[in-house]
Structures are given as structure tokens and as C-alpha cells.
Amino acid sequence: MMVDDSVIALFRSRLSEMGWEALESGLRTDEIMKPHTSFRVGGPAQIYAEPSSTEEIAALISCARELGIPFFLMGNGSNLVISDEGIDGLVIRLGENFSAIRSEEDPENSEYTYIYASAGTLLTRLSSFAAKAGLTGLEFASGIPGSLGGAVFMNAGAYDHDMSEVLEKVIAISSSGEVETVGKEDLQLGYRSSRFMKEGGIVTEAVLRLKKGDPEQIFSQIKEYTEKRTKSQPLQYPSAGSMFKRPAGYYTGALIEQAGLKGFSVGGAQVSEKHAGFVINTGNATASDIDALVRKIQATIKEKNGVELVREVRFIGRGFDS
Ligand SMILES: Cc1cc2nc3c(=O)[nH]c(=O)nc-3n(C[C@H](O)[C@H](O)[C@H](O)COP(=O)(O)OP(=O)(O)OC[C@H]3O[C@@H](n4cnc5c(N)ncnc54)[C@H](O)[C@@H]3O)c2cc1C
């Protein structure tokens, strides 16, 4: 439900009263989300904030809760389709403002180093930080355009590796508002899934444990992955990467291609000619175009192969229910 302007005004004054003047003055209203997503679609968020500390995130959430304002937390917007009609309530984006990285050698085993990074840190930057420090384990993440928080939430991965291999623990604000430390054994990391997907909560920081490696090998592995990606993925078009989770026993791209849907389009949304597992924005796609195309693909594959394609990309905002 739309939040009333008077409630938005109350939200602002409540933040100021609590001493968060800088945060309050940085708030934007009716912020168009299109430039904040890799798909380049999405209407306005009623209230939009880019906090720079865990305390600021906690303040935003506690004020929003107090006033019954719904909120949505995003990272780099690379796994989202945001509704053309926009998002009700507050959008909190963890980005550059919240992207500190530091490292420390494991005091118990000098072969390993811990990296502490804030949730808004881009995976590409983190992977390059690790490579430059001669640490191995994050090469797979060098081409994933998400934030660290989004990567924990999705258990992002590529080339048979994923975040579960390098995460040691995560600092998070739980759905009840407590700051908690969650060890790797409790993160429930599975194929593109995590505890946060099931139970809610906001990742604010993650601690990774990486092994010292041979810098030459690390850089050459990154180069190989980059070449593979550039060759096989339509990176020149806006998208959110693979649209669907991989169904057991099948390759999504092959299923879609065999169904004759390669190149099929609805408005400006198209099944990529280069990789049928990707839906791309050819220039003027709307979120509704993407949604309609995805439904068409799902219905066709269900009918032809009896396979349910499950969306990996999250559809958020008015009219979308995931
Ligand atoms: C060209 C391209 C290639 C891609 N390749 C890959 C790939 O190889 N492997 C892969 O796994 N993915 C890939 N992706 C998808 C995407 O980059 C990942 O899913 C990434 O982890 C999403 O991170 P994000 O910060 O962009 O999250 P967003 O898109 O901003 O959000 C995604 C979800 O994560 C939640 N979230 C974000 N931050 C937090 C946080 N701090 N705490 C709790 N929840 C949070 C959001 O609420 C939302 O539900 C690709 C995308 C593109 C565009």
C-alpha cells in the first residue's frame, strides 16, 4: 500500500529527532529505480536511502517499523526487476557508501587471511582486492556484478564455485532488529539460497577466509573466466544475468533454445540470441515486458517439457509478488 505523504513527513522528523539529521537530509523521495538496476527498468521508490553505517540502517528500519512503512533492502540491483509502477515505502540501498574492506592474517594459520568487508562492497572489487593480495578463492566472483550482501543472500556462484566456499561468518541485522553474528554453519547456503532468503534479515558485513596462492595463477584464472563470460553472455545489453535457476537434469538455455524461443521478444524484452538463459533489455523494455516474456517462457517449457522454470531474478514492487 502507498505510504501517505504525512507519514513520510513523520518518518523524516522522527529520524531528525533521533539525531540522524545527515541521514534524513540525504533521503530522496520518488526516486526512479531504473538507473539503480542492471536491467535498467523500474519506477519510483517512495522513499530512498543510501546509509553508510550499520547504525544508520538500524535507525531507518526502526523508524519505518514504528510508522508501519514497508521497506525493501537492495544491493547493486543486479538480480532485480523492479515494477514500472514503483515500490511502496522505503528502499534502502547498500552501495559505495557502505563498502569498506580490510584484511588480517589468520593468527592461527599464516596460510590464510581473513577479509572483512561491508555489505555494499562490489564482488568485482572484492575479487580484485583478493587477487592483488595474492589470495585465492574469489576468482569465480570476478565477473558477478552484485554487492557482497546480495551475493551472501543469493549464495552467488559461477564455474562450480560459490560464496559458501569462502564465507566464514556474517554480521546481520535480524528480522527482529538485533545485530547478530551468523557463523558459516548457520548460513544455510544452498544453490542460490541462504538463511536470509528464508528468514529475512540484512547482511551488513561478511568475513571471508582465503588461502594464500600464486598471484600469477590467480590472475590467469580470472582472465580465463572473463574470456568465457564475454564469449558466452550478452554483456553489452542490460539484464540480470541468468533469469532462471537451473532445473535438476537440464540446462535452462538449451531447453529455451529447443523450444524455439531464442530471440523471441515482448516489447523491448528479448530472449538473448547469444545465451537463451538470459533475458535482455534491447533498449526500451519495461518491467511488464520482462514479466510477460518470462511467463511465456515458463508456460512454453512447462507445456513442452513438463519442467517448472523457477525465477532466479527477483521481481519486486507494485503488482509483483516475489
Ligand atoms: C551480467 C550479469 C551476470 C551475472 N552473473 C552471475 C553469476 O555468474 N552468478 C550469480 O550467482 N549471479 C550472477 N548474476 C546475478 C547477480 O549479480 C547476483 O545474484 C548478485 O549476488 C546480486 O547481488 P546484488 O547486490 O546486485 O543484489 P540485488 O539485485 O540488489 O538484490 C538481490 C536480492 O538480494 C537481497 N539483498 C541484497 N543485499 C542484501 C543484504 N545486504 N542483506 C540481505 N539481503 C540482501 C535483496 O533484498 C534482493 O532480494 C549476474 C547478473 C548480471 C547482470
The ligand as a Tripos MOL2 file, in Angstrom:
@<TRIPOS>MOLECULE
LIG
   53    58     1     0     0
SMALL
NO_CHARGES

@<TRIPOS>ATOM
      1 C1         25.5600   -9.7560  -16.4620 C.3       1 LIG1
      2 C2         25.2350  -10.4710  -15.1780 C.ar      1 LIG1
      3 C3         25.8940  -11.6360  -14.8510 C.ar      1 LIG1
      4 C4         25.5920  -12.3150  -13.6640 C.ar      1 LIG1
      5 N1         26.2790  -13.4600  -13.3810 N.ar      1 LIG1
      6 C5         26.0100  -14.1060  -12.2290 C.ar      1 LIG1
      7 C6         26.7310  -15.3000  -11.8920 C.ar      1 LIG1
      8 O1         27.6210  -15.7570  -12.6020 O.2       1 LIG1
      9 N2         26.4030  -15.9320  -10.7300 N.ar      1 LIG1
     10 C7         25.4360  -15.4660   -9.8970 C.ar      1 LIG1
     11 O2         25.2000  -16.0840   -8.8430 O.2       1 LIG1
     12 N3         24.7390  -14.3500  -10.1880 N.ar      1 LIG1
     13 C8         25.0070  -13.6600  -11.3250 C.ar      1 LIG1
     14 N4         24.2940  -12.5220  -11.6200 N.ar      1 LIG1
     15 C9         23.1980  -12.0810  -10.7290 C.3       1 LIG1
     16 C10        23.6130  -11.1330   -9.5870 C.3       1 LIG1
     17 O3         24.7740  -10.3790   -9.8990 O.3       1 LIG1
     18 C11        23.8010  -11.8890   -8.2700 C.3       1 LIG1
     19 O4         22.6150  -12.5580   -7.8940 O.3       1 LIG1
     20 C12        24.2250  -10.9620   -7.1110 C.3       1 LIG1
     21 O5         24.5570  -11.7550   -5.9970 O.3       1 LIG1
     22 C13        23.1190   -9.9810   -6.7070 C.3       1 LIG1
     23 O6         23.6770   -9.0060   -5.8420 O.3       1 LIG1
     24 P1         23.0910   -7.5340   -5.7700 P.3       1 LIG1
     25 O7         23.8760   -6.7890   -4.7540 O.co2     1 LIG1
     26 O8         23.0250   -6.9280   -7.1130 O.co2     1 LIG1
     27 O9         21.6420   -7.8280   -5.2020 O.3       1 LIG1
     28 P2         20.2750   -7.0970   -5.5920 P.3       1 LIG1
     29 O10        19.9350   -7.4030   -7.0030 O.co2     1 LIG1
     30 O11        20.3270   -5.6800   -5.1960 O.co2     1 LIG1
     31 O12        19.2640   -7.8730   -4.6290 O.3       1 LIG1
     32 C14        19.0170   -9.2580   -4.8500 C.3       1 LIG1
     33 C15        18.3740   -9.8200   -3.5750 C.3       1 LIG1
     34 O13        19.3420   -9.7960   -2.5410 O.3       1 LIG1
     35 C16        18.8250   -9.1290   -1.3880 C.3       1 LIG1
     36 N5         19.9370   -8.4150   -0.7540 N.ar      1 LIG1
     37 C17        20.8030   -7.5460   -1.3540 C.ar      1 LIG1
     38 N6         21.6930   -7.0970   -0.4490 N.ar      1 LIG1
     39 C18        21.3680   -7.6750    0.7400 C.ar      1 LIG1
     40 C19        21.9080   -7.5940    2.0560 C.ar      1 LIG1
     41 N7         22.9600   -6.8200    2.3410 N.pl3     1 LIG1
     42 N8         21.3050   -8.3170    3.0290 N.ar      1 LIG1
     43 C20        20.2360   -9.1160    2.7660 C.ar      1 LIG1
     44 N9         19.6770   -9.2140    1.5470 N.ar      1 LIG1
     45 C21        20.2490   -8.5290    0.5480 C.ar      1 LIG1
     46 C22        17.7650   -8.1790   -1.9420 C.3       1 LIG1
     47 O14        16.7920   -7.8850   -0.9440 O.3       1 LIG1
     48 C23        17.1790   -8.9720   -3.0890 C.3       1 LIG1
     49 O15        16.1600   -9.8270   -2.6430 O.3       1 LIG1
     50 C24        24.5850  -11.8150  -12.7910 C.ar      1 LIG1
     51 C25        23.9230  -10.6240  -13.1220 C.ar      1 LIG1
     52 C26        24.2470   -9.9560  -14.2970 C.ar      1 LIG1
     53 C27        23.5380   -8.6620  -14.6170 C.3       1 LIG1
@<TRIPOS>BOND
     1     1     2 1
     2     2     3 ar
     3     2    52 ar
     4     3     4 ar
     5     4     5 ar
     6     4    50 ar
     7     5     6 ar
     8     6     7 ar
     9     6    13 1
    10     7     8 2
    11     7     9 ar
    12     9    10 ar
    13    10    11 2
    14    10    12 ar
    15    12    13 ar
    16    13    14 ar
    17    14    15 1
    18    14    50 ar
    19    15    16 1
    20    16    17 1
    21    16    18 1
    22    18    19 1
    23    18    20 1
    24    20    21 1
    25    20    22 1
    26    22    23 1
    27    23    24 1
    28    24    25 2
    29    24    26 1
    30    24    27 1
    31    27    28 1
    32    28    29 2
    33    28    30 1
    34    28    31 1
    35    31    32 1
    36    32    33 1
    37    33    34 1
    38    33    48 1
    39    34    35 1
    40    35    36 1
    41    35    46 1
    42    36    37 ar
    43    36    45 ar
    44    37    38 ar
    45    38    39 ar
    46    39    40 ar
    47    39    45 ar
    48    40    41 1
    49    40    42 ar
    50    42    43 ar
    51    43    44 ar
    52    44    45 ar
    53    46    47 1
    54    46    48 1
    55    48    49 1
    56    50    51 ar
    57    51    52 ar
    58    52    53 1
@<TRIPOS>SUBSTRUCTURE
     1 LIG1         1 GROUP 0 **** ****
